[in-house]
Amino acid sequence: MPSRKDPDASANVPSFYGAELRYQRELAGLTLEQLAEGSFHGIPFLSQIERGERRMPADLARHVDKKLRTDGFFERRCEDAAKARRLGHPLYYADVPDLEKQAETLEEWAPDVIPGLLQTEPYMRVLMHHAEPSPSRELIEERIRGRVKRAELWNRADRPAYWGILREALIRDPMLPPGEMAKQLEHILDVVRSTESVLQIVPRTTIAHPLMYGMAKIMTFAAAPPLVWTEGNSEGQIADYPAVVKKYRRSYDLLRAVALPPEASLALVEEAARNFKHEAQQGD
C-alpha cells in the first residue's frame, strides 16, 4: 500500500489549517468517519479539508471544536482560511477556483453570461461594473485579478477536460463594442482549440430545453464524488448529494442533444466574430 501523502502545512493557510485538523483528529484517536458523525458533512468532504482543498464551513468548525475539544480553535481560524482562498472572489465562491483545478472533467452550461474561464478582461470589467450597486474601482480590479488568475487553469498540464454549452444570444448580442466583442469571441475559439476542449451552442430557435432556468457547472474528480455548482446574482451553492448530481447530469446530457454539434458551434462563433470585426471596421 502506498504511504499516505501528508499536506504541506507551509504551502498556504488552508493547507496549514488542514494539517492541524488531521493532527488534532489523530491525537484524539478518531477516524474521519468518527469525526464526521453528528455533523451534516461526509467523510470525503472532511478528507478534502485535511488536504487543504476545501474551506471548512462555520457549522463544521464548531462541530470539530466540540468533538476534538480544541477550545474554538477551528471556528476562530475558519475565516482566516476563507480569506486566504478568496483571492479576489466573493465569499460564496471561495471554494470554486480550487475545485476547478482539482477536477478531472469540467462541464458548464452558460445561459446568461460567457463563463468566467472564457472571458476577456474587457468583458469581465463590464460584468463587474453591473454585478452590484455602485461597485468601487478597487473591488472591480480585485475581482478581475482573481478571474484572470482562475484562467491560468488553461496553462496547466493537468487541466480538466472541458465541455461548455452556451446560448446563441451570448455570442450574437454584444456586451461590448464590436471590436472588443470580436476579440472576446476569438479568445473563446483560441482557448477551445488550443486546449482541445468542446464547445456547443444552443441556437435561438430552441426556446424550451433542459436547464433553461439557470447555470450549472458539473465537476468530477479522481478521488472524490462529483458535484454541481449553481449560481445566482449574489449567491451560489455546491450540490453533492448523489441524487441531485445525477439529476443535473441527466439534464446536461439532454442539453447536449439539443445544442448544435461542436464543429457547427465553432463555425457559428467564427461567423459572429467576423461580423463584429466587419462592423468595427465600418465604424472606423
N, C-alpha and C positions, 0 to 999 in steps of 0.2 A: 504493500500500500504506500503511495507517495506521501511524503511528510507534509504536514499542514503548513500552508503559507500564512505567516502572521502579517498583519498590516504594518506598513512603515509609519510609525507614530509621528515621525518628524516631517512627513510629506505635507500635511496641512491640518487645519483644525478638525475637520471631520474624521480624518484618519487617527489623530490623537484621541478623539472622543471615542471612536470605535475600539481602539486598542485598550483604552481604560475600561470600557464596558466588558470586553472579553476577560480582562484581568480580574475585575471585581466579581464577575459571574463564576469564573473558575475558582477564585479564592473562596467563594461561598459554597462551592461544590455542587453547583447547579448546571444542568444541561440547558440547551436552548429551549427545549420543549418545556422544561420545568419553569424557566424564567417567563416564557410566553403565557403559561397557564394563568387564567384570570384576567388577561388583557384582551383587547379587541384586535390583536395583531398576531400573525402566524410566524412560524419558525423561519421561512425564507426571508421575511422582512427583517427580523432581528439579525439574521446572519449578514444581510447586506449592510446593516448599520455597523456591525462589528468590523466589516471590511472597509468602512469609510465611504460606502457607496450611496447610502441613503441618509436623509435627515431624520432624526428622532422627533416625532411629534410630542407635544407637551403632555398629552394624556399618558403616553407610554413612558415618558421620562419620570412622571410621578409614580407610575406602577413599578418601574425598575428601582427607584429610590426606596420605595417601601419594601420591596422584596429583598433587595440587597443590603438594606439598612445603611445607605450611603448619605444620609443626612441632607437630602436635597441637592446633592452634587449635580446629578444629571439634569434635573429641571433647571438649575441655575445656568448650566452650560449649554442648554438647548438652543437658546437664541444666538449664542456665540457661534455655534456650528452653522446655524442657518445663515448668519451674516457672511460667513466665510464662503458659503456655497452660492449666494445670490449673484454676486459679481455683475451687477447691472440688471438684474431681473427682479420682477415683483416677487414678494414673499411666496405667493401661492405657486409660483413657477420654479421655486428653488431647486427641486429635485430633477426637473426635466433635462437640462443640459447634460448632467452626468449619466442619466438613464440612456440618452441618445448615444453617448459614447460607448456604453456597455452593450448596447443592443446588437443582436445578430442580424435582425431584419427590422426595418422601419417603414411602415406604410401609413400614409396620411391622406385624408380627404379634406380639401380646402374649398368650401363653398363661398366664402366671403372675402378673403384676402389671400394673396400668394403666400405660401408657407415661409416662415422666418428663415429657414435654411437656404431658400432660393432667392431671397430679397437682395436688391442692391441698396446702397446707403441712401440715395435719394428717396427710394420707395419707403424705406424704414422711417426716414425723417417725416414724411407726410403722415404715415400711420401714427407715429409717436405724438405728433402735433395735435392730432384729433382724438387720441386714445382717451384722454381725460380732460376735465375742465382746466384751462389755463396752466398747462404743464410748464415748468421752468426750463430754460435753455439747458441748465446743468443736468436736470433729470433726463431730458431728451438725449443729450450726448452720452450720458452714462448708460442709458438703455441701448443706444446704438452700439456702443463699445461692447456691451455684453452680447448683443446679437451677432456682431461681426466675429467675436471670439467663438461663438457657437458654430459658425460656418467653417471654422478650422477643421471641423469633423471631416470635411471632404478631402483633406490632405493626409489623413491617417491611413496607414496600410491596412489597419483592422477595422475600417469604417463599416457600418452596417450596409447590407443590401437595401437599396431604397426604391420604393414604389409610391409615386404620388398621383393623385387624381384631383383635377381642378375643374371648376365650372368655366365654360367658354367666356362668360362675361368678364372674368378676371383678366383675360388677355385681349379682349375687344374693347372694353370700356376703360379709357385711360385714367389712371390715378395720377399720372404725371404729364408734363408737356410731351409732345410727340417724340422729340429726340431722346429724352430720358426714358420714355416708355419703350422705345425701340431697344435701348441698351438693356433695360430690365428683361425683356423677352430674349434677347441674345444671350444674356447671362444664364437664364434658365436652360437654354439649348446647350451652352458650353458645359454647364455642370452636369446635366443629364448624360450627355455624350461622353464626356471625359471620365466619368465615374461608372459608366455602363449601367446607369440607373434606368428606371422605367417611368414614363410619364404618360398619363391618359387624360383626355379632355371629355367632359360631359357636355354635349352640344346643347345650344339654346333650345333646340326643338324638343329635347327631353325634359318635359316640365315636371313630371312626377317620377321619383326614383328613390331607392333606399338611401338612408341617412340624409334626407332632404332638410332636416331640422337643425343641423349643426355639424361642426367639425369633429374629426376623430383622428387620433394618432395611435396606431397599434404597434406595440414593440414586443419582440420575442428575444429571449436570452438563452445563452448556452447552459447556465446552471441555475436558472430561476424561472418561475412561471411567467407567462405572457401577461401584459397589462395594456390598458387603454387609457389614453389621456384625452379628456374633453375640456373645452374652454369656452367661456363666455366673455363679455366685455371686461370685467374686472375680477373674474374668478375662474378657477379651473379645478379639476379633480382627477385623481387616479382611480380607476376601477380595476381591481384584480380578482374579484370574485369570479370563479370559473364560469358560472352560468352566464354572467353579464359579458365577460370577454368572448365567450362562444357566440353570443347573440351579435355582438359587434363584428366578429369575424365573418359570420354568415352574411351580414348586411354589406360588409365591404366587398366580399366576393361577388355578391349580386350587383353591386355598383360597378365593378369592373366590366360586367357583362353588358351594361347599358352605355358605357363610355366608348369613345372611338378607339380603334386599335392603336398601339403605340406609334407606329410609323405615320399613320394618318394624323395622329395628335401632334407630333413634332412638325409635320408639314403645315398644319394649321397655325402653330406658333410662329413658324418661319414666315408664313404669309402675313400674319398680323404685324410682325416686326418690320417687314418690307414696307407695308402700308404706312406705318408710323414714321419710318425713316423718310419715305417719299413726302409725307405731309410736312415733316420738319424742313426738308429741303425747299419745298414750295413756299414755306413761310419766311425763308431767309432773304 
